Amino acid sequence: MTRACWMAPKTWLTAMALGWLAPVGVVAAPQPANLDEAKVPTYELPDPLVDSAGRRVADAAGWRARRAELLELATREMYGRSPLGRPEGMHFVVTAEDPRALGGRATRREVTVQFGRAADAPRMRLLVYLPNHVAGPRPAFVGLNFTGNHATTDDPAVAVAEDTVYPETARARPRGKTLELKARGSESERWQVARVIDRGYATATAWYYDLCPDRVEGMEQNVATLAAAGSTEGRAPDAWGAVAVWAWGLSRALDYLETEPRVDARRVLVHGHSRLGKAAVWAAATDERFAGLIANNSGCGGAALSKRFLGETVGLINHRFPHWFSRSFRRYDDREADLPFDQHQVLALVAPRPLYVASAAEDLWADPKGEYLALAAAGPVYALLGQPSLGAAPMPPVGQPIATTAMGYHVRTGRHDITAYDWDRFLDFADGALAR
Ligand code: GTR
């Protein structure tokens, strides 16, 4: 399973479509993925503005009640309940600071968020850059990264944590310096720190493994040790999965940013790519302190509609990543029609806050069209709350972003990734959405 994660994306797509990668000895293999738009089944999307008793939501107060109902549904049936809030004794330790980072353009701070009083409590290491050329509290982006903070920037001073280097493959590769040096900056294209700083935004990130290692045993490690919610298979059906643990960590990052005078904590956008896009979606849905959401190529369990059964499906995701969602979500494996909600309603939980969804044309696994349709179907909630939605606009062509000050979307050329093109769109959207 792990080895498969490092296949070339094309091989992945073919393998998944043909159903080759089902692990043996687990439950029956899910149906292979469909990548053909013509084979999307007929489906019905539940209306976010009609409650479980069939009553139509008429105003903002009515939406609060409906929102609570939808949040409970998505919690119980999909992401699972978080057993933790802000941990007792949580504190922040600044481990490094440089007021002249990135050639003087930024202040870099490395902060350990200690999830308890004890020095050996589980922790998350946060890397923060604050722009120097603009005064006053700045809006910010916060998101988790895949391979360690040092991978998100070429800045040579960022600490390389021993355990952050391609952990799943490190066993098969020589450990040590060469690997670390190779990893430094290896995701800098995806983070565009200088670009973000130059536009006047602060940016913060942490490595997602600090919160919950991305493997079945991860559900009993790190943050999970604070909660004793159970192992991947031993959890209560509605107990949290890894995506919810990662989302919880994003809220803790925001706790830190609330203490930073150079950040405007009321203007922090949470963002994420792929599985970390799913985590960002859930963080924005559950924590209304986030000013908005940017979900990049987040696919199944993120922005994409499950009921389209195109690309990654509920059955495939639960089969390959049994720790990501609650155990209760498995009852919808290959039964997407039975889902009492869909991802447009999870996105609607972000309303009226700014919401941007981004897709990549070749990333069929994440179902670009399903991502757009979910965003569009959240629109009526935005409209009800007095925000400009995308209305009935059809999915825009590749390379032609559409946005209002509340909702935005683009599909770019190319593969599953985050690029400078994506960041330019996110920054343009943030300028409009967070303007004061
Ligand atoms: C894939 C997974 C997707 C997406 C992606 C990623 O293997 O099927 O849901 O999360 O990984 O995170 O890059």
Boltz pocket constraint, residues with backbone or C-beta under 6 A from the ligand:
constraints:
  - pocket:
      binder: B
      contacts: [[A, 273], [A, 274], [A, 275], [A, 276], [A, 297], [A, 298], [A, 299], [A, 300], [A, 312], [A, 317]]
      max_distance: 6.0
